[in-house]
Amino acid sequence: MAFRLIVPKNRLNTLAHLCNLKQSKIIGTLNRNLSVSASHWKRVAFNLSDIGEGIREVVVKEWFVKEGDVVEQFDNLCEVQSDKASVTITSRYDGKILKLHHDVDEIAFVGKPLIEFDVTDDESADVEEVSKAAEVVKGQVKSDDIEIKASTINPNKIITTPAVRRIASENKVNLAEVEASGPNGRILKSDVLEYLNIIPPKNDSNRSKPLIDKPCVQSTVQQPMRAADDRVEKLKDVRRVMFKAMTAALKIPHFTYSDEVDITDLVKLRNSLKVDAESLGVKITFMPFFIKAASLALTKYPILNSSVDEENESIIYKSSHNISIAMATQSGLVVPNVKNCEQKTILQIARDLNDLLERGRAGKLRPDDFQNGTFSLSNIGVVGGTYTKPVIAPPQVAIGAIGTMHIVPRFIGDTDKVQRAHLICVSWSADHRVIDGVTMAGFSNEWKRYVENPNRFVLQ
């Protein structure tokens, strides 16, 4: 069975290009009263553009295309991860993909080639028509049309990886002739190397043999167990970002200030507002109160909401309170920030925080979620910690860590009466180059006054 594809004569060059056919193989006689105009193709490099402030490299997480595919503008090409956020890269060209410069989990650099395209200079060419023609792969051309056998195997339909396709292409191997040994018929790298006689074939002749052919004689000597081999794993994704960030952070001279905070009244207030907040579609925890208290304290102590310009030996005071929140995700610990907390109510902060948490769990955080953070809070209490020494996230100059809540007995004032109290411990770390102990203690006491007396929020 064969399909007959009629192609206009002024598209023969284009079709030959997309189908990887040489023009000498296009058989036919053109009518003398028709002229053939060849489309002009050129090879262009698609460079990875800047996708975020200060980002110089990303990790390729997934390819949506493969070499040989024909794509249009705004088609999805791949997904990359940068600074803990996933970004989808789309095409800016109509054309054919000639080369993918990176495999999955490899690092791509901003400004360097990501993909190479074959695009046409002929803007009047009917790209849709040519793309449909290109879907019919190599065949036979007769007279003024092209006849392509349906039995021809399309190598792009074979299940394998871009790396294996590259090896096959470089060695002119037809993947349809390679025997697959991977799951679901996937062709592995070793399959291609065996086909090229680079590595010896798998020897399965001994797999079905019995373990022991002779009568079993129980050994009286216990064989020592062989220790497992060490495993080497390259740092990537969030761990790689953390490695770089913490290396830079620990160049900063830290000092830590800790205190104990009674949040008994805050517990009562939060419980009384919980149902009303849920009726508005907002889950309210203690964290929005802690964030708002930090923003109010930063207004009084603005140096903690600053960054250091080492080169010019100056301090940059930030006008916005973009408070970064450490949260655990499947990819690891990430620190997005709630923007402009100085302008928001506790309910608005809670809504923004819930949105960050949901997108963080789903791996949908954007680069903008991490940019321009000015101060950090970490709630280590969710994992049971009481005290810690938090590490500053440059270029910020301060960070706070809130421990788990304990219920303990406490004396009421100067009396002998004891009441049930809810206590937390908070630890602050600051950049000792620009912040002294008195300033850090003053900030902590101001934050503590709001948390211990939450009615003060009403005055703000």
N, C-alpha and C positions, 0 to 999 in steps of 0.2 A: 504494500500500500504506500502511495506517495502523495504528498501535498504539492500543489503548484502555486507558487507565489509570484504574482505579477508586480514588477517594480518598474516605475518610470525610468527611462534611460538616463535622465539627468540625476538619478539617485544611485547609479550603479557604483560609483566610486565610494560614496558614503556607506552603502551596504557592505561592500567588500571590506571596508575598514572595520566596521562593527562586527562582522562575522568572521574576522581574521582570515579572509580569503584574499589571495593575490589576484590582481586584475587579469593576469594571464589565464586564470582558471575560469573566468566568466566568458562562457562561450556564447556567441550570438552575432547576428549581423544587424547593425543599426540602419534604420532607414536613412537614405541620403538627405532627405529634406529635414532631418532632425539633428540638432547639435547636442553634444554632450558637454555639460559644464560641471567640472569637478569642484566639490566643496573643499575649502582649505581648512585643514585641521592643524591644531598646534597642541603641544604638550605643556600643561601649566601645573605648577605646584600649589597646592592648597595649604597655606601655612596656618598653624594654630595661632589664632589671635588672642589678645589679652582678654581673659575672662574674669578678672578680678584684680583688685588693688594689691600690688605686691606679689602676685602669683607668677612664678617663673617656670613651674613645671607641674604636670598632671600625670595621673596614672590612667591608662586606657582600660576601662572596665568591660566594655562590650562593643563589638562591631555589629552594625545593622546591615552592612553591605559587604561585598567581597569583590575581589579583582575580576573585572570583566562586566560588572553590573553597569547598566545605563541608568542614570539618575537625573532628576530635575532639581531646579532651585528649591530650597527649603525642605528637601527630603532629609530625613534623619540619617546621619552617617554613623555616629558612634556616641557612646556615653563615657565621659571622663570624670575623674574625681580629683578635686583640687581643694586643698585646705579644708578637708572634711566634708565638702559639699559635692553632690553629683550634678553635672551639667551635660545636657544633650547638644552635640554639635550638629548643625545642619549645613547643607550644601549651598554654595553661592553660585554654582555653575550648572548648566545643562550639559551633560556629556557622559563619557565612559570612564570608569575607574580603571586606571592602569596599574597602580601600585599602592598598597597600604604600607606605610613606613614602620608601623609598630604592631606587635602582637598584643594580645590581651595580657594585662598586668605589667606591660612595659611602660617606661617613663617617656612622656613626650614633652618637649620644651616649647615654651611660647616663642613664636617667631620662626620656628623651624618647620620644615615640611611634615605634614601629617598624611596627605594623600596626593597622588599625582593623577590628573585628569587629562583626557583627550577631549578638547572642545573645538567647535567649529567657528570659524570667523564669519561664515555665511549666515547672517541673522535672518534671512528670508527662508532658510531651509526648514522644511517641515519636520521638526525633531520628533514629534509624536509618531509620524508615519515611519520614519527611519528606525525609531526605537522598537516599534512593533515588528518591523522586518528583522531587526537584530535578534529578536527572541527565537527566530527560527535559525538553528545553528547550522554549521557547515553542510553544504550539500552539493548538488550538481546543477549547473546552469545550462539551459538549452535555449537556443535561438534568442528571442528577445525577452525571455523570462527566466526565472530561477526555479529549479525543481529540487526539493529537499526531501530525502528519505525520512519517514517517520521512525524508522528503526535506529537512526543515528542517536547515540547516547550523548546527552549533554553533560559534560564533566562538571558543570556548576551545580547539578542536582545531586552529586555524590556527597555523602556526609563525611566531612573532614574539617580540619582547621586551616586558617589562612597560612600558617607556617608550613603545613604539609603541601598545600597547593603551590607555594613558592618553590619548594624543593622539586616538586614534580615539573613545574614550568621551566626551571633552570636546567633540568636534565632531560627535557622533552619527553616526559612520561605521560602516557594516556592513563588517567586514573581509573578509567573503566576496565583496564586490563589488570589492575592490581587487586589481589585478593585481600579483603578486609578481615581483620581479626579483632577489631574493637567492638564495644557494645553497640547494638542496633545497627550493625553493618558499617560502623565508622572506620575509615582508613586511618591507621596510625602512622607515625613517622617511621617506625620500624618496618612496617609493611612496604613502604616505598624503598627504604634502604635495602631490604631483602630482594626486592624486584630488581634493583640495580646491582645486586651481588656485592654490595659494600659490606654487609654483615652476613654471617652464615644464617641459613634458615633455622627456624625453631625445630628442635628434635622432639617429636611427640611419641617416638617409638617406645620409650621406656615408661611412659605415664601409666599404662595399663598393666604393667608387670607387677606381680605380687612383691611385697616388700621383702619377704624371706622365702627362699626356695628350699632351704635345708631345715631339718628339725630344730625347733626353737630351744636354745640353751640359755637359761636365765643367768645373767651376769651378776656376779657378787660384788663388782666394783661400780659404785655410783659415779656416773659421768658428770663432771662439773657443768653447770649451766653456763651457756655462752651469753655474755652481756650484750645488750642491745647496742647497736651502733649509734653514735651521736648524730643528731639531726641539725642541719644548718638551714636556717630560714632567713631570707633577706627581709629587711624592714621595708614595709610598704604601707600605703594608705595612711590611716590614722596613726599607727605606730611610728611611721616615718616622720610625720608632721610633729608628733610629740617629741621624738628624738631631737629634732632641730630646735623646737621651741624651748625645751628644757635645757639644752646645751647653752642657748643664749640667756635663759633666765638665771641660771646659776652663776653667771658672771656678775650679777647684781648683788651688792651686799645687803642681805636680808636682816631684819630683826622682827621678832614676834612679840605680840602683846595679847594676853588672854584674860578673860573675865567670866564670871558666872552671872546668869541673867534669869530672873524670876518671870515666867510668862503666864502665870496663873490667870491674870485678867485677860490676856490675849486669847487664851484657850476658851474662856467663857464667851468672849466677843465673837470669835470665829465660829463657835458652835451655834450661836444665836443667828448669825448671818448665813450659815451654810445652806439652809432650805431656800431662803430668798434668792441667793445667788444661783442655785440650781434651777429655780423657776425662770431665771433669765438666760439659762443655757451656759452658765459658767461654773466650773468646779473651782472652789476657793480653798486653798491650803494656807499654811502659815507663811509660805515663801513670798507671796505678794506683799504681805505686811513687812517682812524683813527687807524686801527690795525698796519699798516706799520709805521706810525708816532710814535706809542707807542714803537714798536720794536727798531727803531732808537734812541729814547730817552733812552730806557733801556740800550743800548750799552754805553751811556755816564754816566748813573746812575745805575750801575748793582746791587746795593743793593736792588732796588725795584723788582728785578727778583731773589729773594732769599727766603729761608725759615729758620725758627728758630729751632734749636735743643735745646730745653729747658733743657733736662737732662744734656747735656755737656756744656750748656751756650755758644753756638757757632752759627755762621751764615753759612748756606750752599748756596753758590752762584751757580746758575743754568747756565749752558752753553747754553742751548736751550731756545728760546723764544716761549713757548707753551702758546699762549694767549687764555684764556677761554672767551667765549662769552655767555652771558645770553640770552636765547630764550624761548619763550612761546610755549608749545605744548599741545595736548589734555590731557596729563598726568600731566601737571603742568609746572613750571619753571625748566628748565634744563640748565646745564652749561658745554657743551663740549668745546674742545679747538682745535684751529688751530695749527698744529705742525710746529716747526722750522721756524717761521716767519722771523727770521734773514737771512735765506737763500733764501727766496722767493720774487718774484716780486709782485706788487699789483695785477696783473692779476691772478697769481697763488693763491694768498690769496683769491681773489674773487671766484675762482673756488672751492677751498676747503670749503669756507664758504657756498656757495650755496649747496654743497653736504651735509654738516651738517644740513642745514635748511630743505632740502628735506627729509632726513632720520629721522630727528626729528619729522616732521609733520606726517610721516608714522609710527612712533614708532619703527624704525629700528636702532637706535643708539646702538653701541657696547660698552662694558666696556672700551676698549682701547680709545674711544673718550673722556672719562672723566679723564683718568689717566695722571699724571705728568704735570698738569697745573701749570704755574709759575706766571701768572699775569692775571688780569681779566678786561674786559670792559663790560659795560651794556648800551644799548641804550634805556633809558627811554623815549626818544622823540617819539617813535612809539606809546606810549599811552598818550602823551600830557604833560608829566611832564617837568618842567624847572630845578628845583634844587631838590636834594635829598641827603641823607647821606648814601652812599652805605656801605654794610657790607662785610668785608673781608671774603674770603673763605679759611679757614685753609687748608694746611700749608702755603698758600701764605701770603705776607705781605702788599699788596697794591691792590687797585681796583679803577677803574674810572667809572663814570656814566655820559652819555652825554644826555643833555636835547633836547627838541624839537627846531626846527629852527624857528626864527622869522624874518620877514622882517621889518626893521625900517629905518628911516632917520638918516643919519650920516654926520657930517661935514667933508669936505676934508681937512686934515691937519690943518693949521692955518687960512684958508680962511673962507669966509662966504658961500661958495658953499656947497650945500647939495646933497648927492647922496643916492641911494637905497642900503642898506646893508643887508646881510644875517648873522644873529648872532645866536650862540648857547651858552649855559652855560655848563660848565663841572665841576664836583665835584669829588675830589680824596679823598679816605680814606686810611690811612696808619697805620701800627703797630707802635705805639709811643715808643715801647720798643727798637726798632732798627733804626727807621727813624725819623729824626727831621723835623721841619717845613721848614728850609732852603733847605734841600735836596728835599723835596716834591715840593716846589715852583720852584726850578731849573728844575726838571723833567717836571713840567707842562709848564714852559716857553719854553723848548726845543720842547715838543710836539706841543705847540701852534705855534711856528715858522714854522714848517713843514705844519701844517694845513692851516695857513693863507697865506703862500707862497709856494704853492704846486710845483712850479718849482724847489724847492730845492730837490725834490725826484730824479730829473734827475742826480744830482751830486752823488747820492748813487748807 
